[in-house]
Amino acid sequence: MPLPVHALAHRPLTTEAVAELVALPFVAPVGEDHDAVDEELRRRGWDREDLVRESFRTGHGHVLRSDDDSPFGELEARTFLLPPADDGQALADWITAHIDW
């Protein structure tokens, strides 16, 4: 089964970063509870990122956006890597205008 990870990354895609991203659909689901998602973000060293509607900044510096409110344990959700704000605001604006989340 192909994994639904789409990348427009401007940060190095190291082996560790790719392994973490590819594993996201298969980790224990966190659900949509805001506090549970925030706890998982803290555990992973991630932060929330406002570059593209409710995205996340991974511990490796990638900006990640998922079809669901949480990218953790969601087998059917598409996941996108985007350039961080300081590297890709124009691209983020274009993506926001052209993708129906």
FIZADREN-69595 format. One record per residue (C-alpha): residue in one letter; z, x, y. Coordinates in steps of 0.05 Angstrom, whole numbers, plus 32768, in hexadecimal, padded with zeros to 4 digits. Layout:
aZXY
...
end
This chain:
m800080008000
p7FEC801F8043
l802480258075
p8019800180B8
v8029803B80E6
h7FF980468120
a80008084814B
l7FEE80938192
a802080CC8193
h8022810281C8
r805D812581A7
p80598153816B
l8057812C812A
t8084815A8101
t808F815080B7
e80D5813580C7
a80BC810480FB
v808580EA80CE
a80B480E38093
e80E580BA80BE
l80AD808C80D8
v808D80818094
a80D180708076
l80E2803B80AB
p80C67FFF8084
f80EE80138047
v8134801E8064
a81697FE88060
p81567FAF8090
v81807FAC80D0
g81687F6880E6
e81607F4F812D
d81A97F518142
h81AB7F7B8182
d81ED7F9D8171
a81D67FAF812B
v81957FCC8146
d81BC7FF4817A
e81EA800F8145
e81AF8026811B
l81908046815A
r81D1806C8167
r81D58082811E
r818E809E8121
g819480BD8166
w8161808D8182
d8162806881C5
r8142802981E1
e81048037820B
d80E58007823E
l80A080278240
v80817FF08217
r80A87FAF820D
e80E77FBF81E5
s80D1800081C6
f80FD803881AD
r80FF808381B8
t810980A78176
g813480E4816D
h80F4810D816B
g80DF80F381B0
h80AA80C1819A
v80A6807C81B8
l80A280488181
r80927FFE8186
s80947FCE814B
d807A7F878142
d80C27F738132
d81007F7B815D
s81177FB0812C
p80EA7FE38109
f811E7FEE80D2
g810E7FD1808E
e80D47FA580A4
l809D7FAC8070
e806B7F808094
a80757F9980DB
r80427FC680FC
t80608003811E
f804080288158
l804F806D8174
l8041807381BF
p804280AC81F1
p808580B18216
a80888097825D
d808080DA827E
d804280E88255
g801F80A5824F
q8030806F8281
a7FE7805D828D
l7FDB80578242
a801A802E8239
d80037FFE8270
w7FC07FF7824D
i7FE07FEA8209
t800F7FB68226
a7FD47F928245
h7FA87F938206
i7FD77F8A81CB
d7FF57F4681BC
w803A7F5681A1
end
